[in-house]
Amino acid sequence: MNRTQLSQLAVLSAVAAEGSFRGAARELGIAPSAVSHAVSSLEESLGIRLLARTTRSVAATEEGKRLLERLRPALDEIAHALQRAADARERPAGNLRITAPRFAADLILAPRLGAFLARYPDIVLEIANEDGFTNIVEEGYDAGIRLGESLQADMIAVKIGPDLTSAVVAAPSYFERFTRPLHPRDLAVHRCIRRRFSNGAVYRWEFEKGGEEITVSVNGPLILGEDRPIITAAIGGAGLAYLFEPRVSGHIAEGRLERVLQDWCAPYAGPYLYYPSRRQMRPALRAFIDFFRHLG
């Protein structure tokens, strides 16, 4: 393929998308005669007819459709590369609004925010802590952060953290009064510290082992909404707590908390940053994605 054919393929794609030579000409900013010449030259060089023309419309032939289907990902990638190059000329700046659950803000974002803001001093970053899945378009956010299992199929997602593992823990004093659970169903007779999300839902504890998945609606005399008071209450002997393992690893190592049901706490997909489209991405958002992208 020569450089002329590359430009001709771009013209062909525009004609197919617009359904007319004039529409493609307006989209590309060139004369209709140049559009027609580019397509005719491409068809001649390939020896096949790519567009079926009538006095009222233009549509891709079967050969043209097959070519465009294979061509579209490459053209999209080229457009994305060009956009990245254009963005590189602009200094990332302005307001950037991200919605994220508190665990992601605390564990993934907060430790690196100082370095990010030092690198991009013209960005004003706002992080809203929300537990439920947020429609970022309707709510005016640039992007959101959620676990991989919670993402919607039409969103573009970039992993920004490692896989996660949960931990069921309690204080040694709690296990002096209650038998250690060996199976998730044993939780029915335990005092569990429950969590209520900001959307009103009470979290049901999730477990997996050897392909078997179990969800348990635990009971207990205490309901809280954030990790810190849950951890403090658990250390004080209030009951069993279900938390992300990085939240409690230090307390486990120092003996303030003890872990149970570890064989039922399988790793699962960690946090992803999601956004609706690659097109015309703001330099500030591109800088955020590149900075926090998880490479492991």
Sequence and secondary structure as in RCSB ss.txt:
>XXXX:A:sequence
MNRTQLSQLAVLSAVAAEGSFRGAARELGIAPSAVSHAVSSLEESLGIRLLARTTRSVAATEEGKRLLERLRPAL
DEIAHALQRAADARERPAGNLRITAPRFAADLILAPRLGAFLARYPDIVLEIANEDGFTNIVEEGYDAGIRLGES
LQADMIAVKIGPDLTSAVVAAPSYFERFTRPLHPRDLAVHRCIRRRFSNGAVYRWEFEKGGEEITVSVNGPLILG
EDRPIITAAIGGAGLAYLFEPRVSGHIAEGRLERVLQDWCAPYAGPYLYYPSRRQMRPALRAFIDFFRHLG
>XXXX:A:secstr
  HHHHHHHHHHHHHHHHTSHHHHHHHHTS HHHHHHHHHHHHHHHTS  EEE SS EEE HHHHHHHHHHHHHH
HHHHHHHHHHHHHTS   EEEEEEE HHHIIIIIHHHHHHHHHH TTEEEEEEE SS   HHHHT SEEEEEGGG
  TTSEEEE S  B EEEEE HHHHTTS   SSGGGGGGS BEEEB TTS B  EEEEETTEEEEE    SEEES
SHHHHHHHHHTTS BEEEEHHHHHHHHHTTSSEEE GGG   B  EEEEES STT  HHHHHHHHHH    
